[in-house]
Amino acid sequence: MTGSTSGIGLACAQTLAAKGANLVIHGLVSDEEGKRLATQLAATFKVDCFFVAGNLADEDAVIKLIHEAQTLLGRLDILVNNAGIQFTARVENFPLDRWRQILEVNLTACFTAIKAALPFMQAEKFGRIINIASVHGLVASKEKSAYVAAKHGLVGLTKVVALENAEQGITCNAICPGWVDTAIVAKQIEAKAKMQGITEVQARRDLVAEKQPMSHMTSVQAIADLVAFLASDSAVTMTGSAIPMDGGWLAQ
């Protein structure tokens, strides 16, 4: 599970562990912090849990991550591609190095991880691939060209993987959240409140209302619960889906 030491990814790790899944977690933390978190998850949920570091912009590191997960766990049943990065600017001002970096982490790393994981899943005739995309995999916003391109690509990749493995016992789905209540968004709200001289409550309301009619954000736990469902036997015929959790964003 990439990007699983905080936010959405950590909630997914905790929820899957609570259901008895053994885990390999990954994230932008030190080895010491990652191993401490893995030990904590293992003790809390009575499962095996390991931390593996890796630069997702490096193809070899992504492949190593998947192969280490297979070795440590003995089999690879579930892959959650969650890690992602962001940068905003108009297209004419968008730095090419930032474009490449976002595509590498948000799309190419997912492709590489899926490519590396599929042979293990195909050998077992079972697999659940869950990509944390975005509402921006289905619609666009200004100044987010690379992010929107990557997330649209991830939704497309999800569909292709689903079709190619429809008779292999492997499903592949994408979750497309709108505003999610995370520490990163909390910082945006704090900055907006300071800049406009308003309360954080008002800044939060205004930020969400820019895009979605529902006034509250999606919780990380709600996304984690959907991940757990998609990994379950009940979702066996659910594949190739891009599922919005967007407070009505796409309904407008």
MIMAR-475068 format. One line per 10 residues: number of its first residue (from 1); for each residue x, y, z of C-alpha. Coordinates in pm, 1 decimal, always signed. Each point is the difference from the previous one (the first is absolute). Last residue first. Layout:
% residues N
NUM = X:Y:Z; ... .
This chain:
% residues 252
252 = -2388.2:+1955.5:-1089.8; +0.1:-369.6:+91.6; +376.1:-25.0:-36.5; +75.1:+199.4:+317.0; -284.6:-166.0:+194.9; +197.9:-43.7:+321.5; +286.6:-159.4:-190.3; +36.3:-368.2:+71.0; +7.8:-94.9:-369.4; +55.0:-364.2:-102.3 .
242 = +196.6:-74.9:-315.2; -91.1:-361.3:-74.9; +199.4:-245.2:-210.1; -104.8:-282.1:+229.5; -287.6:-77.2:+233.4; -90.1:-362.4:-55.6; +196.3:-130.7:+301.6; -99.4:+293.1:+220.3; -168.4:-216.7:+264.4; +317.7:-207.9:+25.7 .
232 = +173.4:+294.7:+163.9; +278.3:+227.7:-123.8; -248.3:+247.7:-147.5; -177.3:+7.2:+336.7; +322.8:+68.2:+188.5; +86.8:+281.7:-239.9; -347.0:+145.0:+54.4; +54.9:-6.1:+375.2; +337.1:+171.5:-45.1; -164.0:+275.0:-203.9 .
222 = -255.7:+56.7:+274.4; +277.7:-5.5:+258.9; +189.7:+275.1:-181.8; -306.6:+217.0:+47.1; -175.5:+158.9:-296.1; -50.2:+371.7:+44.7; -305.4:+180.4:+128.4; -205.7:+266.2:-174.2; -161.8:-211.3:-270.5; -37.3:+213.1:-313.7 .
212 = +356.8:-65.8:-120.4; +256.5:+211.9:-180.0; +48.8:+349.6:+142.3; -227.3:-98.4:+289.1; +280.1:-205.7:+156.6; +235.5:+295.6:+22.8; -270.7:+238.0:+121.9; -108.4:-231.6:+281.6; +357.5:-60.5:+110.2; +79.0:+371.1:-7.9 .
202 = -314.6:+71.6:+201.7; +100.1:-249.2:+270.0; +360.6:+122.7:-17.5; -124.9:+346.0:+87.5; +48.6:+286.3:-243.8; +279.8:+248.2:-68.1; +31.9:-95.5:-366.0; +368.2:-102.2:+5.1; -15.8:-142.9:+349.1; -309.9:-208.3:-69.1 .
192 = +136.2:-124.1:-332.9; +327.5:-106.9:+163.7; -182.3:-192.6:+272.9; -226.4:-166.3:-256.0; +294.0:-103.2:-216.3; +175.1:-141.1:+308.5; -311.7:-202.1:+84.8; +3.7:-133.4:-356.6; +344.4:-150.1:+59.7; -103.1:-136.8:+340.5 .
182 = -285.2:-191.2:-162.3; -378.4:+35.4:-31.4; -48.3:-101.0:-361.5; -149.3:+229.4:-263.5; -100.3:-205.8:-303.3; +84.4:-368.6:+0.8; +26.9:-222.3:-308.2; +49.1:-364.5:+96.1; +136.5:-216.3:-280.0; -64.1:-369.5:-58.9 .
172 = +191.3:-307.9:-112.3; -126.8:-352.8:+49.4; +196.3:-323.0:-29.7; -149.0:-350.7:-10.2; +177.6:-52.2:-333.2; -304.1:+16.3:-227.4; -36.8:+379.9:+8.1; +376.5:+49.5:-4.4; +47.4:+191.1:-326.4; -324.7:+191.1:+44.2 .
162 = +76.8:+113.5:+355.3; +356.3:+99.3:-89.8; -134.4:+209.7:-289.5; -262.0:+169.2:+218.3; +245.2:+90.8:+275.6; +244.4:+138.5:-256.1; -270.0:+237.8:-121.6; -73.5:+117.6:+354.3; +373.2:+42.4:+58.7; +36.3:+201.9:-319.7 .
152 = -275.2:+236.6:+109.6; +188.4:+28.7:+330.1; +328.9:+78.5:-172.4; -148.8:+254.9:-239.4; -189.3:+171.7:+282.0; +312.8:+16.8:+216.1; +213.2:+128.3:-286.8; -250.0:+264.2:-109.3; -97.5:+124.4:+345.5; -14.6:+376.5:-58.7 .
142 = -373.6:+0.6:-75.6; -213.8:-295.1:+98.3; -91.2:-308.4:-199.9; -252.4:-282.6:+16.9; +13.9:-380.7:+25.4; +349.7:-76.7:+130.7; -21.6:+332.9:+176.8; -264.6:-160.1:+222.6; +307.3:-180.6:+120.8; +195.5:-323.3:-44.9 .
132 = +65.7:-235.6:+289.7; +63.9:-316.5:-197.7; -119.9:-332.4:+135.8; +135.5:-325.3:-139.0; -159.6:-310.5:+150.6; +149.4:-330.9:-103.5; -71.1:-368.9:-36.2; +88.2:-273.5:-245.9; +304.0:-76.4:+218.0; +244.9:+5.9:-293.3 .
122 = -187.6:+297.1:-145.0; +50.2:+191.1:+324.1; +376.1:-56.8:+0.6; +26.0:+83.4:-371.8; -213.2:+313.1:+53.1; +209.6:+161.2:+273.0; +289.4:+128.5:-213.6; -226.4:+148.9:-266.8; -226.0:+148.0:+267.4; +295.1:+163.1:+175.7 .
112 = +139.5:+134.1:-327.4; -335.1:+141.2:-111.2; -53.5:+162.5:+340.2; +352.5:+145.2:-9.6; -70.0:+135.4:-349.7; -317.8:+177.3:+108.8; +22.1:+217.2:+310.8; +374.7:-25.7:+65.2; +139.0:+22.8:-353.0; -274.0:+227.6:-133.3 .
102 = +51.9:+239.9:+290.4; +378.4:+0.8:-45.8; -24.1:+51.4:-375.3; -230.7:+299.0:+33.7; +220.6:+144.3:+277.1; +307.3:-29.9:-226.0; -192.0:+163.5:-284.6; -77.0:+306.5:+209.8; -363.0:+117.2:-44.5; -11.0:+365.9:-99.8 .
92 = -182.9:-35.5:-331.7; -221.4:-269.0:+153.7; -107.0:+216.1:+293.5; +151.9:-105.5:+330.2; -66.2:-250.7:+279.1; +213.4:-279.6:+140.7; -117.0:-329.7:+149.8; +135.8:-334.1:+120.9; -146.3:-348.4:+30.6; +26.4:-325.3:+190.6 .
82 = -312.1:-218.8:+13.5; +52.0:-306.5:-216.7; -160.6:-276.9:+206.2; +106.4:-351.4:-99.1; -181.6:-295.7:+152.2; +66.5:-373.8:-24.1; +378.7:-22.6:-4.4; +137.0:-325.4:+138.4; +268.9:-107.9:+245.5; -29.8:+325.5:+192.6 .
72 = +368.8:+93.4:+17.2; +91.0:-138.0:-341.3; -300.9:+144.0:-182.3; +47.6:+337.0:+170.9; +370.3:-5.2:-90.5; -91.5:-63.4:-363.4; -244.7:+289.8:-2.3; +242.7:+244.0:+161.6; +285.3:-114.0:-225.1; -212.6:+73.2:-307.0 .
62 = -74.3:+347.6:+133.4; +367.7:+62.2:+77.3; +103.5:-113.5:-348.1; -245.5:+241.8:-160.7; +127.5:+298.2:+200.6; -256.6:+282.2:+39.3; -160.4:-211.5:+271.8; +307.2:+38.3:+219.4; -7.4:-296.7:+236.1; -27.7:-96.7:+365.1 .
52 = -137.4:-332.2:+121.3; -179.9:-26.6:+334.7; -129.6:-335.0:+120.7; -319.4:-119.6:+165.2; -102.7:-346.2:+113.9; -334.2:+4.1:+176.2; -117.7:+23.7:+361.6; -190.8:+326.1:-57.9; +165.6:+225.2:+256.0; +335.0:-178.7:+15.6 .
42 = +43.8:-20.7:-377.6; -112.1:+359.8:-48.5; +245.4:+122.8:+264.7; +286.6:-202.3:-145.8; -73.9:+143.4:-345.7; -7.7:+353.0:+144.5; +335.7:-46.9:+170.6; +142.2:-151.9:-319.5; -107.2:+304.3:-198.1; +134.8:+243.6:+260.6 .
32 = +339.3:-171.6:+8.3; +14.5:-38.6:-378.2; -64.3:+373.0:-29.3; -330.3:+120.8:-139.7; -128.9:+55.6:-352.2; -221.7:-305.6:-14.8; -42.1:-375.1:-33.5; -198.3:-268.6:+180.4; +20.2:-375.8:-48.5; -297.8:-162.0:+160.7 .
22 = -162.0:-315.9:+134.8; -377.1:+26.5:-29.0; -210.3:-99.2:+300.0; -302.1:+227.0:-36.0; +150.1:+251.4:+241.6; +312.2:-8.6:-218.2; -209.8:+107.3:-299.1; -141.6:+291.9:+197.6; +334.5:+107.3:+144.5; +173.0:-11.0:-338.2 .
12 = -283.2:+191.0:-167.1; +8.8:+269.0:+270.4; +378.4:+21.0:-46.9; -41.3:+44.8:-374.4; -265.9:+269.9:+28.6; +207.6:+215.8:+230.7; +338.1:-127.2:+119.1; +250.1:-285.3:-28.6; -176.8:-169.6:-291.7; +135.2:+176.6:-307.8 .
2 = +20.5:-325.7:-192.1; -173.8:-314.2:+116.5 .
